[in-house]
């Protein structure tokens, strides 16, 4: 079954299911433009196909999907190009998954970050195993939690989403279940059986209840209270000040503050604004806002500097500009959210 994905993504029919497999394990299944367009084409076809009652998304290798192909963004920039159309199609796909009328089950066994969230968390069932690692680490490369991050993260309880967005920290499947990122946790060994039985019955609810094994939350109550205390505050300045006050006596505050200080100051300001705004927006509104931000990020210094430090000269310290949170002015942040002269994202 070919929807134009080549050897990067595979489509099959099994019983009542349309099955999608990401097939770039050496690249940690990072999304390419071709994969995005092929998945969108398949979903359009399968939504109207009465023989397809459910869609199952899985991946080969140790990663579910480590995100978008950021190296392609960097290479395009070196060639004087900006890949806005890739992101436009990716954001359209995220919105398409969010409104998909049939059960959409993601079997997440391994790394799920950035774009991996975008093709999974907006679906009806997010199934994680003990091997799953979730993060939205974009502030570490001078970017922001996109692919619907501004829609999903604000809905996580006790300001947990703001914490994840501003730190980029990783969580495991117990925290993902507790926070609502995952709908089910299962043992990895049962994934083939889960896919087979859902395909046969077309009833993910019944099958997942059978295999569900509640994972324990890893972040303890004390840390959750600290997250709620610090990250519920009304400005980025207040969050940082609160962490600074507690850093001398509280290891969590000290560690979290140290992490934030490594991130792009501009990205932190933009992320705080986006997550705050997204808390009252629809998915489509969030995607249009994110596309505005994306277009400005593609013209920024910090994105390419962050990619260079993380992926080109691995382990080197990025030279953020500006280098301090207090040097990022309100007008600078406002510009990221301004309407696009060339037209808004069409969904």
C-alpha positions in Angstrom: 0.0 0.0 0.0 1.7 3.2 -1.2 0.8 6.7 -0.1 4.0 8.2 -1.3 6.2 7.6 1.7 8.9 5.5 0.0 11.0 3.5 2.3 10.6 5.9 5.2 7.1 4.9 6.3 5.0 1.8 5.6 1.3 1.4 5.2 -0.6 -1.9 5.5 -4.1 -3.2 6.0 -4.8 -5.8 8.6 -8.3 -6.8 9.5 -10.2 -3.7 10.5 -7.0 -1.6 10.9 -4.9 0.7 8.8 -1.4 0.2 10.2 1.4 2.8 9.9 5.0 1.9 10.6 7.8 4.5 10.8 10.8 2.9 9.1 13.8 5.2 9.7 15.3 3.5 12.8 18.8 4.6 12.1 17.5 8.2 12.2 15.4 7.5 15.3 12.4 7.8 12.9 12.8 11.5 12.6 10.0 12.9 10.4 10.8 14.0 6.9 8.5 16.0 4.7 7.8 12.9 2.6 6.7 11.0 5.7 4.4 13.9 6.8 2.7 14.1 3.4 2.3 10.4 3.1 0.7 10.0 6.6 -1.7 12.8 5.8 -2.7 11.2 2.5 -3.3 7.9 4.2 -5.4 9.4 6.9 -7.6 11.2 4.4 -8.2 8.0 2.5 -8.7 5.8 5.6 -11.2 8.2 7.2 -13.5 7.6 4.3 -12.8 3.9 3.9 -15.5 1.9 5.7 -13.2 -1.1 5.8 -10.8 0.8 8.1 -12.3 1.2 11.6 -9.1 2.1 13.4 -5.6 3.4 12.7 -2.5 2.0 14.5 0.8 3.9 14.4 4.0 2.2 15.4 7.7 2.3 14.7 10.8 0.2 14.0 13.9 0.3 16.3 14.5 1.9 19.7 12.8 5.2 19.0 9.1 5.8 18.3 10.0 9.2 16.8 12.7 11.6 18.0 11.1 14.6 16.3 11.3 16.4 13.0 14.4 16.2 10.8 16.2 19.2 12.4 19.4 18.5 10.5 17.5 19.1 7.3 16.4 22.5 8.7 20.0 23.4 9.4 21.3 22.3 6.0 18.5 24.2 4.3 19.6 27.3 6.2 23.2 26.9 5.1 21.9 26.8 1.5 19.9 30.0 2.1 16.5 28.3 2.3 13.9 28.1 5.0 11.7 25.0 5.3 8.5 26.8 6.2 6.4 24.5 4.0 7.6 21.4 5.8 6.4 22.8 9.1 3.1 24.0 7.5 2.4 20.5 6.3 3.4 19.0 9.6 1.1 21.4 11.5 -1.7 20.6 9.2 -1.1 16.9 9.9 -1.2 17.5 13.7 -4.5 19.3 13.3 -5.8 16.5 11.0 -5.0 13.9 13.6 -6.7 15.9 16.3 -10.0 16.0 14.4 -9.6 12.4 13.0 -13.0 10.7 13.4 -11.8 7.2 14.0 -9.7 5.7 16.8 -6.1 6.5 16.3 -3.8 4.4 18.4 -0.1 5.2 18.9 2.1 2.4 20.2 5.0 4.3 21.8 7.9 2.1 22.6 11.1 4.2 22.9 11.9 7.9 22.4 9.0 10.2 21.7 10.0 13.8 21.3 8.9 16.9 19.4 7.4 15.8 16.1 6.9 12.4 17.6 4.4 14.0 20.0 2.7 15.8 17.2 1.8 12.5 15.4 0.8 10.7 18.5 -0.6 12.8 21.4 -3.3 14.4 19.3 -4.8 10.9 18.6 -7.4 9.1 20.7 -5.2 6.5 22.3 -1.6 7.0 23.4 -0.1 3.7 24.6 3.4 3.8 26.2 5.7 1.0 27.3 8.4 0.9 30.0 10.9 1.9 27.2 9.1 5.1 26.4 10.8 8.5 27.0 8.9 11.6 26.4 10.1 15.2 26.1 9.5 18.5 24.4 13.2 19.7 24.4 13.0 22.5 21.9 14.1 25.4 24.2 17.5 23.6 24.3 18.0 24.2 20.6 16.6 27.8 20.4 13.1 26.7 19.3 9.8 26.2 21.1 7.4 23.4 21.8 5.5 23.3 18.6 3.4 20.6 16.8 0.5 21.4 19.1 2.6 21.8 22.2 0.8 25.0 23.0 -2.5 23.1 22.9 -1.4 20.0 24.9 1.0 21.2 27.5 -1.3 23.8 29.2 -3.9 21.1 29.8 -1.5 19.0 32.0 -2.4 19.3 35.6 -0.5 21.3 38.3 1.5 23.3 35.8 3.3 20.2 34.7 3.2 21.2 31.1 4.7 24.6 31.7 7.5 22.8 33.6 8.1 20.4 30.7 8.0 23.2 28.1 10.4 25.6 30.0 12.9 22.9 31.0 12.8 20.4 28.1 13.2 17.7 30.7 12.4 14.0 29.9 9.8 11.9 31.6 9.0 8.2 31.6 5.8 6.3 31.1 4.5 6.6 34.6 4.6 10.4 34.6 3.2 10.4 31.1 0.2 8.4 32.3 -0.3 10.5 35.4 -0.2 13.7 33.5 -2.5 12.6 30.6 0.1 12.5 27.8 -0.4 8.7 27.7 -3.9 7.1 28.0 -2.5 3.6 28.6 0.7 2.0 29.8 1.5 -1.6 28.9 4.5 -4.0 28.8 6.5 -3.8 25.6 6.4 -7.5 25.1 2.6 -7.4 24.5 2.7 -4.7 21.7 2.5 -7.2 18.8 -0.5 -8.9 20.4 -2.2 -5.6 21.1 -1.8 -4.5 17.5 -3.1 -7.9 16.3 -6.1 -7.9 18.5 -7.1 -4.3 17.9 -6.8 -5.0 14.1 -9.1 -8.0 14.5 -11.8 -6.5 16.7 -11.6 -2.9 15.7 -12.2 -2.1 19.4 -9.2 -0.5 21.0 -11.0 0.3 24.3 -11.7 -3.3 25.1 -8.3 -4.6 24.0 -6.3 -2.0 25.8 -8.3 -2.5 29.1 -7.1 -6.2 28.9 -3.4 -5.3 28.5 -3.3 -2.1 30.6 -0.8 -2.2 33.5 -0.7 1.0 35.5 2.8 2.5 35.6 4.0 4.1 38.8 4.6 7.9 38.7 8.3 8.6 39.0 8.1 12.3 39.9 7.4 12.2 43.7 4.8 14.3 45.5 7.4 16.8 46.9 8.6 17.6 43.4 5.1 17.9 42.0 4.3 20.4 44.8 7.4 22.3 43.9 6.5 22.3 40.2 3.0 23.6 41.0 4.4 26.3 43.3 7.0 27.7 40.8 5.5 27.1 37.4 2.0 28.3 38.1 3.2 31.9 38.6 2.1 34.6 36.2 5.3 35.5 34.4 8.6 33.9 33.4 10.4 36.5 35.6 8.3 35.3 38.6 9.0 31.7 37.9 12.8 32.2 37.8 12.7 34.5 40.9 10.8 31.8 42.8 13.3 29.1 41.8 16.2 31.5 42.8 14.6 32.0 46.3 14.5 28.3 46.9 17.6 27.2 45.2 19.8 27.5 48.3 17.8 25.1 50.3 16.0 22.9 47.8 17.8 20.6 45.3 14.9 20.4 42.9 14.8 24.2 42.6 18.5 24.4 42.2 18.6 21.8 39.5 15.6 23.2 37.7 17.1 26.7 37.7 20.4 25.4 36.4 18.6 23.7 33.6 16.6 26.8 32.6 19.7 28.9 32.6 21.1 26.6 29.8 18.2 27.2 27.5 17.8 29.9 25.0 16.5 33.1 26.7 14.4 34.0 23.7 12.9 30.6 23.4 12.0 30.6 27.1 10.1 33.9 26.7 8.3 32.8 23.6 7.4 29.4 25.1 6.0 31.0 28.2 3.9 33.3 26.1 2.7 30.5 23.8 1.7 28.1 26.6 -0.1 30.8 28.4 -2.0 31.9 25.3 -2.7 28.3 24.2 -4.5 27.5 27.4 -7.6 29.3 26.1 -7.2 28.4 22.4 -8.6 25.7 20.2 -6.2 23.3 18.5 -6.6 25.1 15.1 -5.9 28.5 16.8 -2.8 27.1 18.4 -1.5 25.8 15.2 -1.9 29.1 13.5 -0.2 30.8 16.4 2.7 28.3 16.2 3.1 28.9 12.5 3.5 32.6 13.2 6.2 31.8 15.8 7.9 29.2 13.5 8.3 31.7 10.6 10.1 34.1 13.0 12.2 31.3 14.5 13.4 30.4 11.0 14.8 33.9 10.7 16.4 33.8 14.2 20.0 33.3 15.4 19.2 31.0 18.3 17.6 28.2 16.3 20.6 27.5 14.1 23.0 28.1 16.9 21.2 25.6 19.0 21.2 23.0 16.3 24.9 23.6 15.7 25.7 23.1 19.3 23.5 20.1 19.8 23.9 18.2 16.6 26.8 19.6 14.5 29.5 20.3 17.2 27.9 17.9 19.6 28.2 19.0 23.3 29.5 22.5 22.7 27.9 25.4 24.5 25.5 27.5 22.4 26.1 31.3 22.1 22.6 32.5 22.7 21.8 36.1 21.5 20.6 37.7 23.8 22.4 35.7 26.5 20.3 36.8 29.4 16.5 36.5 30.1 16.4 40.1 31.2 17.8 41.3 27.8 14.8 39.9 25.8 12.4 42.8 25.5 8.6 42.6 25.3 8.7 44.0 21.8 11.0 41.2 20.7 8.6 38.6 22.0 5.6 40.4 20.6 7.1 40.2 17.1 7.1 36.4 17.2 3.3 36.4 17.6 2.4 39.1 15.1 0.3 38.3 12.0 2.1 37.1 9.0 2.2 39.6 6.1 2.3 36.8 3.6 -0.8 35.0 5.1 -1.6 32.8 8.0 -1.5 29.0 8.1 -4.4 27.4 6.2 -5.8 24.3 7.9 
